Amino acid sequence: MDYDIADIALAELGKQRVEWAESSMDVLRSIRERFEKEKPLVGLKIAACLHITTETANLLKTLKAGGAEIRACASNPLSTQDDVAAALVKHEGIETFAIRGEDSDTYYKHIDAVLDWHPNVTMDDGCDVVSRLHATRAEQLKEMVAGTEETTTGVIRLRAMEASKALGYPVVAVNDANTKHMFDNKYGTGQSTLDGIIRATNVLLAGKVVVVAGYGYCGKGVAMRARGMGAQVIVTEIDPLPALEAVMDGFRVLPMVQAAPEGDVFITVTGNRDVLREEHFKLMKDGAILANSGHFDIEIDIPALNAIAGPNGKRKVRPLVDEYLVGDTGRKVMVVAEGRLVNLGAAEGHPASVMDMSFANQALSVEWLATHKDHLEPKVYDVPKEIDEEVARLKLMSMGVTLDVLTEAQRQYLESWTVGTN
């Protein structure tokens, strides 16, 4: 086997934690049982660039059970759980290239190691594999069958590629499935983001002013959970519709330049760059905490902070917290997990029970691609409605929840246009 991980001796611990996650992933487990019998993924070589976590391990085990060959690498330098990487290599025979804390050169070396294997399916979280493939390995595009994308940031990049006619093969936007973004993004990000900030800083949120940048599904979840822990929440937005929704949900909505002097904790979840930048840093309170839960480490302008702090103005004050001196103001701001994904950089990511639905969508979308690959164009596809509904049905069944069923009269009424007011 070829692999590059931190320590193979961590494999037993990783195996235990993967099994613990599996106990909360009933939907994925039911899909795996079917895949083991039907082998719908035979012939697929999947390059899986995902967060190497216990939940991801269960997805990769499911894909392997379906007959796929897999090579895995990390989709973020700080999100890898080294014991899980070891377990994937030793116990699952999945060649894995991921080390927690790897530098940028190693990160892209690992992506290249996966692409050197000449996969025909990409499974991306942030679009780095797809971008690398198109930018530096265009000759391999003819080998590609299809791909999937897990997160909002990656879908944004893919749609930009499609709009410019640059996308070389079909990709399913798994992130946009209702059973993904309505639950993973909202409830998963909401809980795991605050978990990461609290683990790293031990901050008490009750009574604090928490500024949430972005009110998409991730922002909704973060704002809701912060309020639930007693924080006063301010939302910043650029889009009038989510801004109006935030107001109707009871939050204050301000431009960041007005929120900056008030905030105690700042959390970015936009998918864009420079959301917190020099003009904001200079207005912040002494001791303000800055964290990012968007995919890439560009939402907080760390280069600007380094420039403001100067060569002697930065120091590590806790294992995952860096303190920056804000110029000659005498004030300091604290950055959690280097401005990278705080829920994975400083905690364990989303709970397994919510990732169960997201990764069920991944597995079933790959099966759908394998079945329909000869009829697809090089564009971004939504997850088919029947897959979305099947994931919801299986999740409810695993939770012991049953639904009402339409009577025949109700069904006929819904299908008719002739019945009106009596």
C-alpha positions as CSV (number, residue, x, y, z in Angstrom):
1,M,0.0,0.0,0.0
2,D,1.0,3.6,-0.6
3,Y,0.1,6.1,2.0
4,D,1.3,9.1,4.0
5,I,-0.1,9.5,7.6
6,A,1.2,10.6,11.0
7,D,1.4,7.3,12.9
8,I,0.1,3.8,11.9
9,A,0.2,2.9,15.6
10,L,-2.9,5.0,16.2
11,A,-5.0,2.6,14.1
12,E,-6.6,0.7,17.0
13,L,-7.8,3.9,18.7
14,G,-9.1,5.1,15.3
15,K,-11.0,1.9,14.7
16,Q,-12.8,2.2,18.0
17,R,-13.8,5.8,17.3
18,V,-15.0,4.9,13.8
19,E,-17.2,2.2,15.3
20,W,-18.5,4.6,17.8
21,A,-19.6,7.0,15.0
22,E,-21.1,4.1,13.1
23,S,-23.5,3.5,15.9
24,S,-25.2,6.8,15.1
25,M,-25.2,6.4,11.3
26,D,-28.1,4.0,10.8
27,V,-28.9,5.3,7.3
28,L,-25.4,4.9,5.9
29,R,-25.2,1.5,7.5
30,S,-28.4,0.3,5.8
31,I,-27.0,1.6,2.5
32,R,-23.8,-0.3,3.1
33,E,-25.7,-3.5,3.7
34,R,-27.4,-3.2,0.3
35,F,-24.2,-2.2,-1.4
36,E,-22.4,-5.3,-0.1
37,K,-25.0,-7.4,-1.9
38,E,-25.5,-5.5,-5.1
39,K,-22.0,-4.0,-5.7
40,P,-23.2,-1.0,-7.7
41,L,-19.9,0.8,-7.7
42,V,-17.7,-1.8,-9.3
43,G,-15.3,-0.1,-11.8
44,L,-15.2,3.2,-10.0
45,K,-11.9,4.6,-8.8
46,I,-12.8,7.4,-6.3
47,A,-10.5,10.2,-5.3
48,A,-12.0,11.2,-2.0
49,C,-10.8,14.6,-0.8
50,L,-12.7,15.0,2.4
51,H,-12.2,15.8,6.1
52,I,-10.6,12.6,7.4
53,T,-12.9,12.0,10.4
54,T,-14.7,9.1,11.9
55,E,-17.8,9.9,9.9
56,T,-15.9,10.1,6.6
57,A,-14.4,6.7,7.4
58,N,-17.8,5.2,7.5
59,L,-18.7,6.8,4.1
60,L,-15.5,5.3,2.6
61,K,-16.3,1.9,4.1
62,T,-19.7,2.1,2.4
63,L,-18.2,3.0,-1.0
64,K,-15.7,0.2,-0.7
65,A,-18.5,-2.2,0.2
66,G,-20.2,-1.1,-3.0
67,G,-17.2,-2.3,-5.1
68,A,-15.4,1.0,-5.5
69,E,-11.6,1.5,-5.2
70,I,-10.7,4.5,-3.1
71,R,-7.8,6.8,-2.4
72,A,-8.3,9.4,0.2
73,C,-6.7,12.8,1.1
74,A,-7.6,15.6,3.4
75,S,-9.7,18.6,2.3
76,N,-8.3,20.8,5.0
77,P,-4.9,20.8,6.7
78,L,-6.3,21.0,10.2
79,S,-9.3,18.7,9.9
80,T,-7.5,15.3,9.8
81,Q,-8.0,12.9,12.8
82,D,-4.7,11.1,12.6
83,D,-6.0,8.0,14.4
84,V,-8.8,7.7,11.7
85,A,-6.2,8.0,8.9
86,A,-4.3,5.2,10.5
87,A,-7.4,3.0,10.8
88,L,-8.3,3.6,7.2
89,V,-4.9,2.3,6.1
90,K,-4.5,-0.6,8.5
91,H,-8.1,-1.9,8.9
92,E,-9.8,-0.9,5.7
93,G,-7.0,-1.1,3.2
94,I,-7.7,2.4,1.9
95,E,-4.7,4.3,0.8
96,T,-4.8,7.6,2.7
97,F,-2.7,10.7,2.4
98,A,-3.5,13.0,5.4
99,I,-1.6,14.4,8.4
100,R,-3.2,16.9,10.8
101,G,-1.4,20.2,10.6
102,E,0.3,19.5,7.3
103,D,1.7,22.6,5.5
104,S,0.4,23.8,2.2
105,D,3.0,22.0,0.2
106,T,2.2,18.7,1.8
107,Y,-1.5,19.3,1.4
108,Y,-1.2,19.7,-2.4
109,K,1.4,16.9,-2.5
110,H,-1.3,14.6,-1.0
111,I,-3.9,15.8,-3.5
112,D,-1.4,15.0,-6.3
113,A,-0.7,11.6,-4.8
114,V,-4.5,10.8,-5.2
115,L,-4.6,12.2,-8.7
116,D,-1.4,10.3,-9.7
117,W,-3.6,7.1,-9.2
118,H,-5.7,8.2,-12.2
119,P,-9.2,8.1,-10.5
120,N,-12.4,8.4,-12.6
121,V,-14.6,9.9,-9.9
122,T,-13.9,12.8,-7.6
123,M,-15.5,13.3,-4.2
124,D,-14.6,16.8,-3.1
125,D,-15.2,19.0,-0.1
126,G,-14.2,22.5,-1.2
127,C,-13.4,21.8,-4.9
128,D,-9.6,21.6,-4.4
129,V,-9.3,18.3,-6.2
130,V,-11.5,19.4,-9.1
131,S,-9.6,22.7,-9.4
132,R,-6.2,21.0,-9.3
133,L,-7.3,18.5,-11.9
134,H,-8.5,21.2,-14.3
135,A,-5.6,23.6,-13.7
136,T,-2.6,21.2,-13.8
137,R,-3.8,17.9,-15.2
138,A,-6.2,18.7,-18.0
139,E,-5.0,15.6,-19.9
140,Q,-6.7,13.5,-17.2
141,L,-10.1,15.0,-17.7
142,K,-10.9,12.5,-20.4
143,E,-10.5,9.7,-17.8
144,M,-13.2,11.2,-15.5
145,V,-16.7,9.8,-15.2
146,A,-18.2,12.2,-12.7
147,G,-17.9,13.7,-9.3
148,T,-19.7,15.0,-6.1
149,E,-19.2,18.1,-4.0
150,E,-19.9,18.2,-0.3
151,T,-19.9,21.8,0.8
152,T,-21.2,25.3,-0.1
153,T,-17.8,26.8,-1.0
154,G,-17.1,24.0,-3.4
155,V,-20.5,24.3,-5.1
156,I,-19.9,28.1,-5.5
157,R,-16.6,27.3,-7.3
158,L,-18.2,24.6,-9.4
159,R,-21.0,26.8,-10.6
160,A,-18.4,29.4,-11.5
161,M,-16.6,26.8,-13.6
162,E,-19.8,25.7,-15.2
163,A,-20.8,29.3,-16.0
164,S,-17.4,29.9,-17.7
165,K,-17.6,26.6,-19.6
166,A,-14.6,25.3,-17.8
167,L,-16.1,22.3,-16.1
168,G,-14.9,19.1,-17.7
169,Y,-17.3,16.5,-16.3
170,P,-20.6,16.2,-14.5
171,V,-20.6,16.9,-10.7
172,V,-23.5,16.4,-8.3
173,A,-23.9,19.2,-5.7
174,V,-24.5,17.1,-2.7
175,N,-24.4,20.2,-0.5
176,D,-27.7,21.5,-2.1
177,A,-29.7,18.4,-1.1
178,N,-32.4,19.4,1.5
179,T,-31.3,16.5,3.7
180,K,-27.8,17.9,3.6
181,H,-27.9,21.7,4.0
182,M,-31.1,21.9,6.1
183,F,-29.6,19.6,8.7
184,D,-25.8,19.3,8.3
185,N,-25.2,23.0,7.7
186,K,-27.8,24.3,10.2
187,Y,-27.7,21.9,13.1
188,G,-24.3,20.4,12.5
189,T,-22.4,23.6,11.9
190,G,-24.4,25.4,14.6
191,Q,-23.4,22.9,17.3
192,S,-19.9,22.0,16.2
193,T,-18.8,25.6,15.6
194,L,-19.6,26.7,19.2
195,D,-18.1,23.4,20.4
196,G,-14.8,24.2,18.7
197,I,-14.7,27.8,20.1
198,I,-15.5,26.7,23.6
199,R,-13.0,23.9,23.6
200,A,-10.2,26.2,22.4
201,T,-10.9,29.2,24.6
202,N,-13.2,28.0,27.4
203,V,-15.2,31.2,26.8
204,L,-18.6,31.7,28.5
205,L,-21.0,32.7,25.8
206,A,-23.8,33.8,28.1
207,G,-23.9,37.6,28.2
208,K,-21.4,37.9,25.3
209,V,-22.1,39.7,22.0
210,V,-21.6,37.2,19.2
211,V,-21.3,38.5,15.7
212,V,-22.3,36.0,13.0
213,A,-21.1,36.9,9.5
214,G,-23.5,35.3,7.0
215,Y,-27.0,34.1,7.5
216,G,-27.2,31.1,5.2
217,Y,-28.0,27.7,6.7
218,C,-24.7,27.6,8.5
219,G,-25.1,31.1,9.9
220,K,-28.7,30.3,10.9
221,G,-27.4,27.4,12.9
222,V,-24.6,29.3,14.6
223,A,-26.8,32.2,15.5
224,M,-29.6,30.0,16.9
225,R,-27.1,28.0,19.1
226,A,-25.3,31.1,20.3
227,R,-28.6,32.7,21.4
228,G,-29.6,29.4,23.0
229,M,-26.4,29.7,25.2
230,G,-27.4,33.2,26.3
231,A,-25.4,35.3,23.9
232,Q,-26.7,38.5,22.3
233,V,-26.4,37.9,18.5
234,I,-25.7,40.4,15.8
235,V,-25.9,39.2,12.1
236,T,-24.0,40.8,9.2
237,E,-25.2,40.2,5.6
238,I,-24.9,41.4,2.1
239,D,-28.1,39.8,0.8
240,P,-31.4,41.5,1.6
241,L,-33.4,38.3,1.9
242,P,-31.4,36.4,4.5
243,A,-30.9,39.8,6.3
244,L,-34.6,40.3,6.4
245,E,-35.0,36.7,7.7
246,A,-32.5,37.4,10.4
247,V,-34.4,40.5,11.5
248,M,-37.7,38.5,11.6
249,D,-35.9,35.8,13.6
250,G,-35.2,38.4,16.2
251,F,-31.5,39.2,15.5
252,R,-30.0,42.6,15.1
253,V,-28.5,43.1,11.6
254,L,-25.6,45.6,11.2
255,P,-22.8,46.2,8.7
256,M,-19.6,44.7,10.1
257,V,-18.0,48.1,10.6
258,Q,-20.7,48.9,13.1
259,A,-20.7,45.4,14.7
260,A,-16.9,45.3,15.1
261,P,-16.8,47.6,18.2
262,E,-19.6,45.7,19.9
263,G,-18.6,42.1,19.4
264,D,-16.9,39.8,21.9
265,V,-16.9,36.8,19.6
266,F,-16.9,36.9,15.8
267,I,-17.8,33.9,13.6
268,T,-17.5,33.9,9.8
269,V,-19.7,31.5,7.8
270,T,-19.9,33.2,4.3
271,G,-17.8,31.3,1.8
272,N,-16.1,34.6,0.8
273,R,-12.8,36.2,1.5
274,D,-11.8,39.1,3.8
275,V,-15.0,39.2,5.8
276,L,-13.0,40.3,8.8
277,R,-10.2,42.7,7.7
278,E,-8.0,45.5,8.8
279,E,-10.7,48.1,9.1
280,H,-12.6,45.8,11.4
281,F,-9.7,44.6,13.5
282,K,-8.8,48.2,14.4
283,L,-12.3,48.8,15.9
284,M,-12.6,45.6,18.0
285,K,-12.5,45.3,21.7
286,D,-9.4,44.1,23.5
287,G,-9.6,40.3,23.7
288,A,-12.1,39.8,21.0
289,I,-12.2,36.2,19.7
290,L,-12.2,35.5,16.0
291,A,-13.2,32.2,14.5
292,N,-14.1,30.9,11.0
293,S,-16.5,28.2,10.1
294,G,-16.4,28.7,6.3
295,H,-14.4,26.1,4.4
296,F,-11.2,28.1,3.5
297,D,-9.0,30.2,5.8
298,I,-9.6,33.4,3.8
299,E,-12.6,34.7,5.6
300,I,-10.4,36.3,8.3
301,D,-7.6,38.3,6.7
302,I,-4.7,36.7,8.6
303,P,-2.0,38.3,6.4
304,A,-3.4,41.7,7.4
305,L,-3.4,40.7,11.1
306,N,0.2,39.7,10.8
307,A,1.1,43.0,9.2
308,I,-0.7,45.0,11.8
309,A,0.9,42.9,14.7
310,G,4.4,43.2,13.3
311,P,7.2,40.6,13.8
312,N,6.8,40.6,17.6
313,G,3.1,41.1,18.0
314,K,1.9,37.6,17.7
315,R,2.1,34.8,20.3
316,K,0.3,31.5,21.0
317,V,-1.7,31.9,24.3
318,R,-3.4,28.5,24.2
319,P,-2.8,25.4,22.0
320,L,-5.3,26.5,19.4
321,V,-5.4,30.3,20.0
322,D,-3.1,32.9,18.6
323,E,-3.0,36.4,20.1
324,Y,-2.4,39.4,17.8
325,L,-1.5,42.9,18.9
326,V,-3.6,45.4,16.9
327,G,-0.9,47.9,15.9
328,D,-0.2,50.6,18.5
329,T,-3.7,50.5,20.0
330,G,-2.6,48.3,22.9
331,R,-5.6,46.0,22.1
332,K,-5.3,42.4,21.2
333,V,-7.5,40.0,19.3
334,M,-7.5,36.2,19.5
335,V,-7.7,33.9,16.4
336,V,-8.9,30.3,16.9
337,A,-7.5,27.4,14.9
338,E,-5.4,29.7,12.6
339,G,-8.7,31.0,11.0
340,R,-9.3,27.6,9.5
341,L,-12.5,25.6,10.0
342,V,-13.0,26.0,13.7
343,N,-15.3,23.0,14.2
344,L,-12.8,20.6,12.8
345,G,-9.6,22.5,13.7
346,A,-10.6,22.8,17.4
347,A,-13.2,20.1,17.8
348,E,-14.4,16.9,16.1
349,G,-16.7,18.4,13.5
350,H,-20.4,17.6,13.2
351,P,-22.0,14.9,15.2
352,A,-22.2,11.5,13.4
353,S,-26.0,11.4,13.5
354,V,-26.3,14.5,11.2
355,M,-23.4,13.5,9.0
356,D,-25.3,10.2,8.5
357,M,-27.7,12.1,6.1
358,S,-25.0,14.0,4.3
359,F,-22.9,10.9,3.6
360,A,-26.0,8.9,2.7
361,N,-26.5,11.5,0.0
362,Q,-22.9,11.1,-1.1
363,A,-23.1,7.3,-1.4
364,L,-26.5,7.3,-3.2
365,S,-25.3,10.1,-5.5
366,V,-22.3,8.1,-6.6
367,E,-24.5,5.2,-7.3
368,W,-26.8,7.4,-9.4
369,L,-23.8,8.7,-11.3
370,A,-22.6,5.2,-12.0
371,T,-26.0,4.3,-13.4
372,H,-26.5,7.5,-15.4
373,K,-23.0,8.4,-16.4
374,D,-23.5,7.8,-20.1
375,H,-26.3,10.4,-20.3
376,L,-24.8,13.3,-18.3
377,E,-23.3,16.5,-19.5
378,P,-20.3,18.4,-18.0
379,K,-22.4,20.5,-15.6
380,V,-23.5,20.8,-12.0
381,Y,-26.4,18.5,-11.1
382,D,-28.7,18.6,-8.1
383,V,-29.2,15.5,-6.0
384,P,-32.2,13.8,-7.5
385,K,-35.4,14.4,-5.5
386,E,-36.0,10.7,-5.0
387,I,-32.6,10.3,-3.3
388,D,-33.3,13.3,-1.0
389,E,-36.6,11.8,0.0
390,E,-35.2,8.3,0.5
391,V,-32.6,9.7,2.8
392,A,-35.2,11.5,4.8
393,R,-37.4,8.4,4.9
394,L,-34.6,6.2,6.1
395,K,-33.6,8.7,8.8
396,L,-37.1,9.0,10.1
397,M,-37.4,5.2,10.2
398,S,-34.1,4.9,12.1
399,M,-35.5,7.4,14.6
400,G,-38.8,5.4,15.1
401,V,-40.9,8.2,13.5
402,T,-43.9,7.3,11.4
403,L,-45.9,9.6,9.1
404,D,-49.6,9.9,8.1
405,V,-50.7,8.5,4.8
406,L,-53.1,10.2,2.4
407,T,-56.6,8.7,2.2
408,E,-57.9,8.0,-1.3
409,A,-60.2,11.0,-1.1
410,Q,-57.3,13.3,-0.1
411,R,-55.1,12.0,-2.9
412,Q,-57.8,12.6,-5.5
413,Y,-58.4,16.1,-4.1
414,L,-54.8,17.0,-4.5
415,E,-54.7,15.7,-8.0
416,S,-57.9,17.5,-9.1
417,W,-58.5,21.0,-10.3
418,T,-62.3,20.9,-10.4
419,V,-63.0,20.8,-6.7
420,G,-63.4,24.3,-5.2
421,T,-65.4,26.1,-2.5
422,N,-68.6,24.3,-1.5
